[in-house]
């Protein structure tokens, strides 16, 4: 995706940060002394909040911005560079290792990366951070983790709990008390610390040892009982644990079971290294939940990142948890601060803090239901992917784009579960069905990462194998990998059921794409012929069929058969418009603009180029945006508008710098851009060209796209620009 380098992506803070003034200054000083600062401490102590506030204060010192990378939903450490690139809005689609792309892309930038929640990926984080710090002089990293990364030069800062009042002092002293008071006021209307039992307030904060998450969980319970009762009940729980460390010994098969023993799991597996006060507070909060709330808390642990109520109904509901009760249970868990409610433009979503998720996961494991609900989660997201694939080439395409982007963390989690199934079919099915997502939403590199693993697990001939091979070949073509596309085409041909027309179309589309990438117009034309002849057959639209038409139009344009190219593109536009499809139509509009430019019709070239750009901007198609801005630069150069051409060339290069392989290395496109650069230099002279180019390159990308979409004015001087 494209975006603003200067702005960064640090989220707005939804609640105030209590205290931590000294710690903030110490972290900022540490970040000035060391290029890697790791904030460590027990779970729930506030490492993430402190890191984000410190990063916000440091951001003005970094011309490239401060960027947050949320690692808690990530399971596969090899995808860490992809997660960093995604946070940076870098959409490289080449075959190069992503860490190399990151190093090259960041080389001349001054940038702060905030890697949040590294403890489950310490090895991958250490390797990636060390590589990037060695390669990027202007990079600094602020990490949060329960344990250090052990990278040379790392400065470890231990985050302590909030200070609590010493015995016999006023409750007005101490940040822990201030946090309790503020969070309680948010929960209980009219709550005033001065009206409370001061001794009970101090006792509660001391018992929770100043751990912010524990205090916030306690504050959420003040709507049900006064502070004194809350402190007494917590004292009783600590006494029970002190006298009997194994208590409470609730039956793990009982949905009403609660407490620390349940969260530890029947297997005796060690839980996360939590501070006893936090663990006790979570277990106590768990005990105060209704039985159905506890069970849902456990089952929600299979989700990654955030999720919506509909997904929860599909994954978590059964005879013990009625589907009709899910909404009420989610609201209750949000009121108790177990879940965070996230209103979005697409509806309500929820998120669970990592520490609470781990507690729920331990309890689910103890119930013996972890694998069952992980598989239900995988099955739900396979169903979602199947529906998305069926609806992608239709009027709901934009909505499906937004929905699938929002579910990216859960799609990754489902893929990891599928890859863990001994029978490789679930992984093949999910990775292959997601072809539309990998291709249409800009995740070619990640898609191939998963597809290769799935294809290593299962090579039994059949529809699932053929679909996965087609998907990997499609992504190879997207990356400009002609050999990869050809190889997958041959494998798909062998794996598909004999006489399968869809598989045959996929094979032909891959071979036609390989021809385009290599500049082999004969192959591109021959392999696209069947799709061209069948375009009005009434069969459902497919990515393969539309891709073949695009390849044919490209071959016609390069061969100077402009009218033939336009005829194919008119047909493609009609096919897409009949069904409300936009992405492939925008590809066609881009090629139509190129064809019109080749025919010397500059007005039409600009019109189709700008139409393509509007759609590609909405779908965050950085490759397509780069191509359309290049096209508009070519049209400006052909019209003798050197200043506009140079500025658009600079903007396009800025966009290509967030993508990787400019023009997908297609010879005709590369040559056309080089010709435009020379033409603009001739029109302006070297100095003026350089100034205009830098203006485009240095501009905010959104502002640059708005400039590219400005009306060119009427009566462009049409004529063949290549004459």
C-alpha positions as a printed Julia matrix, in Angstrom:
723×3 Matrix{Float64}:
   0.0     0.0     0.0
   1.1     3.52   -0.62
   1.09    6.24    2.0
   2.87    9.09    3.77
   6.38    8.45    4.96
   6.55   11.5     7.18
   3.41   10.74    9.16
   4.24    7.29   10.49
   1.44    5.13   11.82
   1.46    5.55   15.6
  -2.13    5.14   16.83
  -3.97    7.79   18.78
  -4.1     7.07   22.51
  -7.62    6.26   23.68
  -6.9     6.63   27.4
  -4.51    8.83   29.35
  -1.1     7.6    30.45
  -0.83    7.89   34.23
   2.59    8.73   35.65
   5.69    7.42   33.87
   7.28   10.87   33.43
  10.68    9.73   34.66
  10.47    6.5    32.68
   9.58    8.38   29.48
  12.59   10.61   29.79
  14.84    7.64   30.56
  13.58    5.72   27.51
  14.08    8.74   25.27
  17.61    9.19   26.58
  18.28    5.49   26.04
  17.04    5.75   22.45
  19.52    8.57   21.85
  22.39    6.45   23.2
  21.55    3.12   21.58
  20.06    2.2    18.21
  18.15   -0.69   19.83
  16.28   -0.21   23.09
  14.2    -3.11   24.41
  11.58   -2.47   27.08
  11.21   -5.59   29.2
   9.06   -6.45   32.18
   6.25   -8.72   33.3
   3.06   -8.98   31.29
   0.59   -6.17   31.9
   3.18   -3.76   33.32
   2.63   -1.22   30.54
   5.55   -1.79   28.15
   3.53   -1.08   25.02
   1.95    2.12   26.34
   5.31    3.44   27.48
   6.96    2.56   24.15
   4.22    4.26   22.12
   4.31    7.43   24.19
   8.12    7.51   24.01
   7.99    6.96   20.23
   5.52    9.82   19.83
   7.97   12.1    21.63
  10.89   10.91   19.52
   9.06   11.07   16.19
  10.04   14.66   15.26
  13.69   13.56   15.26
  13.07   11.08   12.41
  12.39   12.49    8.96
  11.07    9.07    7.86
   8.6     8.88   10.75
   7.92    6.48   13.6
   6.23    3.2    12.67
   4.49    0.67   14.89
   4.67   -3.05   14.0
   2.18   -5.11   16.0
   3.65   -8.6    16.36
   1.21  -10.28   18.75
  -0.97  -11.8    15.97
   2.06  -13.13   14.06
   2.89  -16.82   14.53
   5.41  -17.52   11.75
   8.68  -15.71   12.49
   9.73  -15.92    8.85
   6.92  -13.46    8.06
   8.36  -10.81   10.38
   9.95   -8.83    7.5
   6.57   -8.98    5.73
   4.84   -7.57    8.82
   7.37   -4.72    8.97
   6.89   -4.01    5.26
   3.12   -4.02    5.7
   3.34   -1.51    8.54
   5.61    0.67    6.38
   3.17    0.33    3.44
   5.92   -1.2     1.36
   4.36   -3.56   -1.19
   7.33   -5.14   -2.91
   6.13   -7.97   -5.15
   9.44   -9.22   -6.46
  11.0   -12.6    -5.72
  13.76  -11.06   -3.56
  13.83  -11.85    0.18
  11.77   -9.23    1.98
  14.52   -8.43    4.49
  16.79   -7.42    1.58
  14.03   -5.26    0.13
  13.53   -3.59    3.51
  17.25   -2.93    3.91
  17.49   -1.35    0.46
  14.32    0.63    0.87
  15.24    2.05    4.26
  18.92    2.64    3.5
  18.83    6.41    3.19
  15.99    7.05    5.64
  15.98    8.19    9.25
  13.26    6.09   10.81
  12.09    4.7    14.15
  10.57    1.21   14.24
   8.51    0.16   17.26
   8.36   -3.64   17.41
   5.63   -4.43   19.92
   5.36   -7.85   21.65
   8.5    -9.67   20.52
   8.7   -12.38   23.18
   7.14  -15.19   21.1
   9.39  -14.38   18.12
  12.63  -13.46   19.88
  14.9   -15.39   17.48
  13.3   -13.97   14.34
  13.24  -10.47   15.84
  16.91  -10.67   16.79
  17.97  -11.8    13.31
  15.85   -9.25   11.47
  16.76   -6.33   13.73
  20.49   -7.1    13.56
  20.35   -7.33    9.76
  18.46   -4.05    9.39
  20.6    -2.15   11.9
  23.73   -3.25   10.05
  22.3    -2.2     6.68
  20.42    1.01    7.55
  22.5     3.73    9.28
  19.49    5.94   10.09
  17.38    3.2    11.69
  16.59    2.98   15.39
  14.43    0.3    16.99
  12.31    0.47   20.12
  11.09   -3.03   21.06
   8.83   -4.42   23.78
   9.37   -7.96   25.0
   9.21   -9.99   28.18
  12.83  -10.93   27.53
  15.73   -9.21   25.76
  16.52   -9.84   22.1
  20.23  -10.41   22.87
  21.43   -8.37   19.89
  24.86   -6.68   20.09
  24.47   -3.08   21.24
  21.0    -3.67   22.72
  20.12   -1.46   25.68
  17.61   -3.2    27.94
  15.24   -1.01   29.97
  13.21   -2.8    32.65
   9.71   -1.34   33.1
   8.66   -1.52   36.75
   5.09   -1.46   38.08
   3.56    1.87   39.08
   4.57    3.11   42.53
   2.08    2.4    45.31
   1.67    4.27   48.62
   3.73    2.95   51.54
   1.71    1.62   54.49
   0.2     4.36   56.65
   0.3     7.09   53.97
  -2.48    8.92   52.15
  -4.23    7.23   49.23
  -3.68   10.41   47.24
  -0.04    9.43   46.83
   1.12    7.15   44.06
   0.48    6.63   40.37
  -1.15    3.25   41.01
  -3.88    4.97   43.04
  -4.27    7.64   40.36
  -4.75    4.96   37.71
  -7.36    3.16   39.79
  -9.22    6.42   40.37
  -9.27    7.42   36.71
 -10.31    4.01   35.38
 -12.93    3.64   38.08
 -14.39    7.04   37.13
 -14.7     5.81   33.55
 -16.57    2.73   34.79
 -18.65    4.05   37.68
 -20.43    7.4    37.1
 -19.68    9.84   39.9
 -16.81    7.83   41.36
 -14.69   10.06   43.59
 -11.59    8.78   45.31
 -12.18   11.13   48.25
 -15.46    9.32   49.04
 -13.81    5.9    49.23
 -12.3     3.91   52.08
  -8.73    5.17   51.83
  -7.2     2.18   53.58
  -9.02   -0.18   51.21
  -7.79    1.78   48.18
  -4.18    1.54   49.36
  -4.58   -2.13   50.27
  -6.03   -2.92   46.82
  -3.25   -1.14   44.92
  -0.56   -2.71   47.09
  -2.06   -6.17   46.68
  -2.0    -5.69   42.9
   1.6    -4.41   43.24
   1.04   -1.45   40.93
   0.63   -3.54   37.77
  -1.51   -1.4    35.42
  -3.44   -4.25   33.75
  -4.32   -5.78   37.13
  -5.5    -2.38   38.39
  -7.62   -1.8    35.29
  -9.26   -5.22   35.67
 -10.03   -4.39   39.3
 -11.44   -0.97   38.38
 -13.85   -2.62   35.94
 -15.35   -4.54   38.9
 -16.12   -1.45   40.96
 -19.5    -1.17   39.27
 -20.43   -4.41   41.09
 -18.94   -3.86   44.57
 -17.3    -1.11   46.66
 -13.55   -0.81   47.02
 -13.47   -2.34   50.52
 -15.31   -5.47   49.42
 -13.12   -5.74   46.34
  -9.95   -5.52   48.45
 -11.27   -8.1    50.94
 -12.08  -10.6    48.2
  -8.69  -10.15   46.62
  -7.0   -10.61   50.02
  -8.93  -13.85   50.45
  -7.78  -15.09   47.05
  -4.12  -14.39   47.82
  -4.47  -16.17   51.16
  -5.94  -19.21   49.45
  -3.1   -19.34   46.95
  -0.52  -18.9    49.72
  -2.01  -21.77   51.75
  -2.68  -24.05   48.78
  -0.72  -23.17   45.6
  -2.78  -25.65   43.55
  -6.12  -24.09   44.43
  -8.71  -23.69   43.09
  -8.87  -27.29   41.91
 -11.9   -26.88   39.7
 -12.79  -29.57   37.23
 -11.34  -28.72   33.87
 -14.21  -30.42   32.1
 -16.73  -28.17   33.83
 -17.62  -25.05   31.8
 -17.98  -23.19   35.08
 -14.44  -24.04   36.15
 -12.29  -21.05   36.91
  -9.02  -19.82   38.28
  -5.31  -20.23   37.86
  -5.28  -24.01   37.85
  -7.59  -24.1    34.84
  -5.48  -21.6    32.96
  -2.35  -23.62   33.58
  -3.87  -26.59   31.81
  -4.23  -30.19   32.87
  -1.0   -31.17   31.2
   1.09  -29.26   33.71
   2.54  -27.15   30.9
   4.16  -24.03   32.27
   2.19  -20.86   31.68
   3.59  -17.48   30.64
   6.05  -15.87   33.08
   3.51  -13.58   34.69
   3.89  -11.76   37.95
   1.84  -13.5    40.65
  -0.21  -10.36   41.34
  -1.27  -10.12   37.69
  -1.95  -13.82   37.38
  -4.05  -13.74   40.53
  -5.94  -10.64   39.4
  -6.74  -12.23   36.05
  -7.79  -15.48   37.69
  -9.93  -13.59   40.17
 -11.52  -11.54   37.37
 -12.11  -14.82   35.53
 -13.81  -16.25   38.63
 -16.18  -13.27   38.83
 -17.32  -13.86   35.24
 -20.47  -15.83   34.56
 -19.79  -19.43   33.4
 -20.75  -18.63   29.8
 -18.46  -15.58   29.83
 -15.55  -17.73   31.0
 -16.15  -20.27   28.29
 -16.35  -17.61   25.59
 -13.18  -15.97   26.94
 -11.36  -19.26   26.44
 -12.73  -19.89   22.96
 -11.96  -16.33   21.81
  -8.27  -17.08   22.35
  -8.12  -18.81   18.95
  -8.63  -15.47   17.18
  -5.66  -13.34   16.14
  -5.81   -9.55   16.21
  -9.38   -8.29   16.2
 -12.61  -10.03   15.18
 -16.32   -9.37   14.7
 -19.38  -10.86   16.35
 -20.37  -12.88   13.28
 -17.02  -14.7    13.26
 -17.43  -15.39   16.98
 -20.86  -16.91   16.38
 -19.51  -19.17   13.65
 -16.44  -20.3    15.6
 -17.52  -20.33   19.25
 -21.24  -21.1    19.42
 -22.47  -24.63   20.19
 -24.81  -26.39   22.64
 -23.01  -24.79   25.6
 -22.9   -21.28   24.09
 -26.05  -20.38   22.2
 -25.52  -18.33   19.06
 -28.24  -15.91   20.19
 -26.3   -15.14   23.39
 -22.97  -14.28   21.77
 -23.64  -10.56   21.32
 -24.65  -10.1    24.96
 -21.63  -12.1    26.16
 -19.24  -10.0    24.05
 -20.71   -6.82   25.52
 -20.31   -8.2    29.03
 -16.65   -9.11   28.46
 -16.04   -5.63   27.04
 -17.62   -4.02   30.12
 -15.34   -6.14   32.32
 -12.26   -4.96   30.34
 -11.54   -8.49   29.1
 -12.23   -7.28   25.56
 -11.64   -3.92   23.92
 -14.55   -2.7    21.8
 -13.43   -1.28   18.44
 -16.06    0.6    16.42
 -15.05    0.72   12.75
 -16.56    1.88    9.5
 -17.33   -1.76    8.7
 -19.06   -2.43   12.04
 -18.13   -3.39   15.58
 -15.01   -5.43   16.25
 -13.3    -6.64   19.4
  -9.74   -7.26   20.52
  -8.27   -9.09   23.5
  -5.0    -8.08   25.15
  -2.25  -10.65   24.67
  -1.95  -11.45   28.38
  -5.69  -12.12   28.66
  -5.65  -14.12   25.42
  -2.86  -16.31   26.81
  -4.87  -16.91   29.97
  -7.91  -17.92   27.91
  -5.76  -20.16   25.71
  -4.39  -21.94   28.77
  -7.89  -22.53   30.04
  -9.05  -23.8    26.64
  -6.06  -26.14   26.56
  -6.99  -27.38   30.02
 -10.5   -28.14   28.79
  -8.97  -30.25   26.01
 -10.68  -28.12   23.35
  -7.82  -26.05   21.92
  -7.39  -28.1    18.75
 -11.12  -28.38   18.17
 -11.66  -24.64   18.2
  -8.53  -23.9    16.2
  -9.94  -26.15   13.49
 -13.33  -24.44   13.73
 -11.52  -21.13   13.3
  -9.72  -22.49   10.23
 -12.98  -23.85    8.78
 -14.71  -20.5     9.26
 -11.99  -18.61    7.42
 -11.96  -21.2     4.63
 -15.7   -20.6     4.3
 -15.12  -16.84    4.27
 -12.39  -17.23    1.63
 -14.71  -19.39   -0.5
 -17.44  -16.75   -0.36
 -14.91  -14.02   -1.08
 -13.56  -15.88   -4.11
 -17.1   -16.31   -5.47
 -17.96  -12.64   -4.94
 -14.65  -11.06   -5.89
 -15.35  -10.45   -9.58
 -18.64   -8.7    -8.93
 -20.33   -5.62   -7.47
 -19.16   -6.43   -3.94
 -15.46   -6.35   -4.83
 -14.64   -3.2    -2.85
 -16.48   -4.54    0.19
 -14.65   -7.86   -0.08
 -11.36   -6.03   -0.35
 -12.03   -4.11    2.88
 -13.3    -7.2     4.67
 -10.37   -9.44    3.74
  -7.8    -6.76    4.62
  -9.5    -6.47    8.02
  -9.23  -10.24    8.51
  -5.57  -10.53    7.48
  -4.34  -11.52   10.96
  -6.97  -14.23   11.25
  -6.26  -15.5     7.74
  -2.62  -15.9     8.71
  -3.63  -17.72   11.9
  -5.91  -20.04    9.92
  -3.09  -20.76    7.44
  -0.74  -21.69   10.29
  -3.31  -24.11   11.69
  -3.94  -25.58    8.24
  -0.22  -26.12    7.68
  -0.09  -28.03   10.96
  -2.61  -30.64    9.77
  -0.85  -33.85    8.71
  -3.16  -34.21    5.73
  -1.97  -31.38    3.49
  -5.36  -30.88    1.86
  -6.63  -28.17    4.29
  -3.53  -26.05    3.61
  -3.88  -26.49   -0.16
  -7.57  -25.6    -0.04
  -7.14  -22.43    2.01
  -3.99  -21.14    0.3
  -5.43  -21.81   -3.16
  -8.88  -20.4    -2.42
  -7.21  -17.2    -1.22
  -5.71  -16.62   -4.7
  -8.01  -13.62   -5.16
  -6.78  -12.13   -1.86
  -3.06  -12.68   -2.49
  -3.44  -11.26   -6.04
  -6.1    -8.58   -5.63
  -5.05   -7.18   -2.25
  -1.3    -6.95   -2.93
   0.12   -9.92   -1.0
   1.84  -11.86   -3.77
   5.03  -12.45   -1.79
   3.21  -13.67    1.32
   0.83  -15.77   -0.76
   3.73  -17.59   -2.38
   5.25  -18.13    1.07
   2.16  -20.05    2.16
   1.46  -21.73   -1.18
   4.95  -23.21   -1.37
   4.56  -24.72    2.1
   1.14  -26.1     1.22
   2.42  -27.56   -2.05
   5.26  -29.26   -0.17
   2.69  -31.03    2.03
   0.39  -32.46   -0.63
   0.96  -33.17   -4.32
  -1.97  -35.5    -4.94
  -3.58  -34.62   -8.28
  -6.99  -33.01   -8.03
  -8.84  -29.69   -8.07
  -7.24  -28.39   -4.84
  -3.72  -29.01   -6.14
  -4.52  -27.49   -9.53
  -6.0   -24.38   -7.88
  -2.96  -23.95   -5.61
  -0.59  -24.32   -8.56
  -2.59  -21.77  -10.57
  -2.54  -19.38   -7.6
   1.23  -19.66   -7.2
   1.73  -19.21  -10.94
  -0.52  -16.14  -10.94
   1.52  -14.59   -8.14
   4.76  -15.5    -9.93
   3.51  -13.59  -12.97
   2.6   -10.65  -10.72
   6.2   -10.66   -9.5
   7.55  -10.66  -13.06
   8.76  -14.26  -12.64
   8.16  -15.73  -16.08
   9.97  -18.99  -15.32
   7.91  -19.51  -12.18
   4.67  -18.9   -14.09
   5.7   -21.34  -16.83
   6.69  -24.01  -14.32
   3.41  -23.77  -12.42
   1.48  -23.84  -15.71
   3.04  -27.18  -16.62
   2.43  -28.59  -13.13
  -1.16  -27.35  -13.13
  -1.75  -29.01  -16.48
  -0.56  -32.36  -15.1
  -2.45  -32.06  -11.82
  -5.85  -30.99  -13.17
  -8.6   -33.49  -13.98
  -8.57  -34.38  -17.66
 -10.82  -32.16  -19.74
 -11.23  -29.5   -17.03
 -11.88  -26.28  -19.0
 -11.15  -23.97  -16.05
  -7.75  -25.56  -15.41
  -6.94  -25.31  -19.13
  -7.83  -21.6   -19.04
  -5.57  -21.08  -16.02
  -2.67  -22.81  -17.79
  -3.13  -20.68  -20.91
  -3.34  -17.46  -18.88
  -0.07  -18.27  -17.11
   1.72  -19.01  -20.36
   0.34  -15.87  -21.97
   1.55  -13.84  -18.96
   5.0   -15.39  -19.26
   5.05  -14.3   -22.89
   4.21  -10.73  -21.92
   6.95  -10.64  -19.27
   9.56  -11.95  -21.72
   8.38   -9.79  -24.61
   7.39  -12.91  -26.6
   4.35  -11.56  -28.4
   3.8   -14.77  -30.38
   3.39  -16.79  -27.18
   1.23  -14.13  -25.56
  -1.1   -14.09  -28.56
  -1.27  -17.86  -29.04
  -1.98  -18.7   -25.41
  -4.64  -15.99  -25.05
  -6.52  -17.1   -28.18
  -8.91  -19.6   -26.47
  -9.99  -17.06  -23.84
 -10.5   -14.46  -26.55
 -12.69  -16.77  -28.63
 -14.76  -17.77  -25.57
 -15.18  -14.28  -24.14
 -18.9   -14.09  -24.96
 -19.69  -17.69  -24.01
 -21.73  -16.64  -20.99
 -19.48  -18.5   -18.55
 -18.77  -16.83  -15.18
 -15.92  -14.34  -15.13
 -12.58  -15.66  -13.93
  -9.32  -13.96  -13.13
  -7.64  -16.32  -15.6
  -9.97  -15.41  -18.47
  -9.69  -11.66  -17.88
  -5.91  -11.91  -17.45
  -5.63  -13.66  -20.82
  -7.59  -10.82  -22.47
  -5.28   -8.26  -20.85
  -2.24  -10.14  -22.15
  -3.71  -10.18  -25.65
  -4.44   -6.45  -25.59
  -0.89   -5.76  -24.41
   0.57   -7.86  -27.21
  -1.56   -6.03  -29.8
  -0.45   -2.65  -28.42
   3.25   -3.52  -28.48
   2.81   -4.88  -32.02
   1.28   -1.52  -33.07
  -2.1    -3.12  -33.72
  -3.76   -0.42  -31.66
  -7.29   -0.8   -33.03
  -7.21   -4.54  -32.32
  -6.03   -3.85  -28.76
  -8.82   -1.33  -28.21
 -11.42   -3.81  -29.5
 -10.28   -6.43  -26.96
 -10.29   -3.86  -24.17
 -13.76   -2.65  -25.07
 -14.99   -6.22  -24.72
 -13.2    -6.62  -21.39
 -14.71   -3.38  -20.1
 -18.18   -4.53  -21.1
 -17.71   -7.89  -19.4
 -16.56   -6.21  -16.18
 -19.26   -3.55  -16.25
 -22.0    -6.16  -16.66
 -20.95   -7.73  -13.37
 -19.78   -4.65  -11.47
 -16.12   -5.77  -11.41
 -13.58   -2.95  -10.93
 -10.01   -4.22  -10.43
  -9.57   -6.04  -13.74
 -11.46   -3.25  -15.49
  -8.94   -0.77  -14.07
  -6.14   -2.94  -15.49
  -7.95   -2.75  -18.81
  -8.34    1.03  -18.56
  -4.6     1.29  -17.96
  -3.86   -0.76  -21.08
  -6.49    1.22  -22.98
  -4.67    4.4   -22.03
  -1.42    2.88  -23.3
  -3.1     1.84  -26.55
  -4.62    5.29  -27.06
  -1.23    6.85  -26.37
   0.35    4.61  -28.99
  -2.34    5.74  -31.43
  -1.61    9.39  -30.69
  -4.97   10.08  -29.0
  -3.68   11.91  -25.94
  -7.06   13.07  -24.62
  -8.31    9.49  -24.54
  -5.04    8.24  -23.03
  -5.36   10.68  -20.12
  -9.07    9.94  -19.63
  -8.56    6.18  -19.37
  -5.41    6.59  -17.29
  -7.18    8.76  -14.75
 -10.16    6.36  -14.64
  -7.76    3.53  -13.84
  -5.97    5.62  -11.21
  -9.19    6.36   -9.29
  -9.95    2.66   -8.88
  -6.39    1.67   -8.12
  -6.15    4.31   -5.43
  -9.31    2.94   -3.79
  -7.9    -0.6    -3.87
  -4.42    0.51   -2.76
  -2.91   -1.12   -5.84
   0.58    0.36   -5.68
   1.75   -1.45   -8.83
  -1.25   -0.18  -10.77
  -0.86    3.33   -9.35
   2.78    3.38  -10.45
   1.82    2.21  -13.94
  -1.0     4.75  -14.36
   1.13    7.66  -13.14
   3.82    6.55  -15.61
   1.17    6.56  -18.34
   0.03   10.08  -17.43
   3.67   11.21  -17.47
   4.08    9.74  -20.95
   0.96   11.56  -22.15
   2.21   14.86  -20.67
   5.59   14.4   -22.34
   3.97   13.6   -25.68
   1.91   16.79  -25.36
   5.08   18.82  -24.8
   4.3    19.46  -21.14
   7.75   18.76  -19.81
   7.2    20.19  -16.33
   4.14   18.02  -15.66
   5.86   14.98  -17.18
   8.93   15.38  -14.96
   6.85   15.88  -11.83
   4.74   12.81  -12.6
   7.86   10.76  -13.32
   9.18   11.71   -9.88
   5.87   10.78   -8.25
   5.82    7.45  -10.09
   9.35    6.69   -8.95
   8.33    7.44   -5.35
   5.5     4.93   -5.74
   7.78    2.35   -7.38
  10.11    2.74   -4.41
   7.32    1.3    -2.21
   6.7    -1.57   -4.6
   9.97   -3.08   -5.71
  10.26   -4.07   -9.35
   9.38   -1.03  -11.44
   7.11   -1.75  -14.42
   7.35   -5.48  -13.47
  10.41   -5.47  -15.77
   8.13   -5.71  -18.85
  10.48   -4.53  -21.67
   7.98   -2.3   -23.46
   6.97   -0.49  -20.26
  10.56    0.02  -19.13
  11.54    1.38  -22.53
   8.56    3.75  -22.66
   9.46    5.3   -19.3
  13.1     5.77  -20.3
  11.97    7.47  -23.49
   9.73    9.83  -21.52
  12.56   10.75  -19.15
  14.79   11.69  -22.1
  11.98   13.62  -23.74
  11.24   15.64  -20.59
  14.94   16.46  -20.13
  15.09   17.73  -23.7
  12.03   19.9   -23.12
  13.2    21.4   -19.81
  16.95   21.08  -19.61
  18.75   19.11  -16.92
  18.38   21.57  -14.02
  14.69   22.32  -14.46
  13.98   18.62  -15.03
  15.74   17.69  -11.8
  13.82   20.28   -9.78
  10.45   19.17  -11.18
  11.31   15.49  -10.73
  12.31   16.03   -7.09
   9.09   17.97   -6.49
   7.12   14.92   -7.58
   9.32   12.46   -5.72
   9.28   14.38   -2.45
   5.57   15.14   -2.47
   3.04   13.48   -0.22
   1.7    10.56   -2.25
  -1.98   11.4    -1.71
  -1.33   14.98   -2.82
   0.68   13.67   -5.77
  -2.18   11.43   -6.88
  -4.59   14.37   -6.59
  -2.22   16.31   -8.87
  -2.16   13.41  -11.36
  -5.98   13.41  -11.4
  -6.24   17.14  -12.15
  -7.9    17.88  -15.5
  -5.35   18.18  -18.26
  -7.41   20.77  -20.02
  -9.12   20.44  -23.36
  -7.68   19.95  -26.81
  -4.42   18.2   -26.03
  -2.23   18.26  -29.13
  -3.02   14.76  -30.39
  -0.59   12.98  -32.64
   1.6     9.9   -32.54
   4.21   10.54  -29.82
   6.54    7.98  -31.34
   6.66    9.49  -34.81
